[in-house]
Amino acid sequence: MRIGWCLLSMVFTIISCSQHRVQSDAYDAMLSILLSHSVNEVTVNETESLNSPIFLDARTLNEFNVSHIENARFVGFDSMQLSALEGIEKSAMIINDSLWGII
């Protein structure tokens, strides 16, 4: 489960950071191994046009307390806080912020 969250988090982080892309062949090679692109990916600019997306923050509580996206729900990294998912419609657009960066 933790690996799944990490990979999902990494996908969204990588996509969100695409405007400031790291120019490194080694980094690109690592990403091609780790990412399957099996989920929808969005850029930061694309989130602005979405209808009320829900941001889930899957970083540590300390990282969340330092800074987080306005109205993001803390779900945690080491153990998921299921209470953060209460009241979310099944059809809601959910965007995950990860431990590797800022969306």
C-alpha positions in Angstrom: 0.0 0.0 0.0 2.8 2.4 0.9 4.6 1.7 -2.4 1.4 2.4 -4.3 0.9 5.8 -2.5 4.5 6.7 -3.2 4.3 5.9 -6.9 1.0 7.7 -7.2 2.4 10.7 -5.4 5.5 10.7 -7.5 3.4 10.7 -10.7 1.5 13.8 -9.7 4.6 15.5 -8.4 6.6 14.8 -11.6 3.7 16.1 -13.7 3.2 19.2 -11.6 6.9 20.1 -11.7 7.0 19.7 -15.5 7.2 23.5 -15.9 10.6 23.4 -14.1 11.9 20.1 -15.5 15.2 18.7 -14.4 17.5 18.3 -17.4 19.1 15.0 -16.6 19.4 11.8 -18.6 19.8 9.8 -15.4 16.7 11.3 -13.9 14.7 10.7 -17.1 15.8 7.0 -17.1 14.7 6.6 -13.4 11.3 8.1 -14.2 10.8 5.8 -17.2 11.3 2.8 -14.9 9.2 4.1 -12.0 6.2 5.6 -13.8 3.6 3.6 -15.6 1.4 6.6 -16.4 -1.6 4.4 -15.6 -3.5 7.3 -13.9 -4.6 10.6 -15.3 -2.0 13.3 -14.9 -2.6 17.0 -14.6 -0.4 20.1 -14.5 -0.7 22.9 -12.0 -2.3 25.1 -14.6 -4.9 22.4 -15.5 -6.0 22.1 -11.9 -7.2 25.7 -12.0 -9.9 24.8 -14.6 -11.2 21.8 -12.8 -14.5 21.9 -11.0 -13.7 21.9 -7.3 -10.9 19.3 -7.2 -10.1 17.8 -3.8 -6.4 17.8 -2.9 -5.1 15.0 -0.7 -1.7 15.6 0.9 0.3 12.3 1.3 3.3 13.8 3.0 4.4 13.7 6.6 2.5 15.8 9.1 5.5 18.0 9.6 5.8 18.7 5.9 2.0 19.4 5.7 2.3 21.8 8.7 5.1 23.7 7.0 3.1 24.4 3.9 0.3 22.8 1.9 -2.2 23.7 -0.8 -5.1 25.7 0.5 -8.0 23.4 1.6 -5.9 20.3 1.1 -6.8 17.3 3.2 -4.0 15.7 5.1 -4.0 11.9 4.6 -0.5 11.1 5.8 2.4 9.1 4.6 3.2 6.4 7.1 -0.4 5.6 7.9 -3.3 6.9 5.9 -5.9 9.0 7.8 -9.1 7.5 6.4 -11.1 10.2 8.1 -9.8 12.7 5.5 -11.8 10.8 2.9 -15.1 11.2 4.7 -17.7 13.0 2.7 -15.9 12.8 -0.7 -18.2 11.9 -3.5 -17.2 8.9 -5.5 -17.3 11.0 -8.7 -15.0 13.8 -7.2 -11.8 14.8 -8.9 -9.0 13.9 -6.5 -5.5 15.2 -6.8 -2.7 13.9 -4.7 0.2 16.0 -3.4 3.2 13.9 -2.5 6.3 13.8 -0.3 8.5 14.6 -3.3 7.4 18.1 -4.1 4.7 20.6 -4.4 1.8 20.4 -6.8 
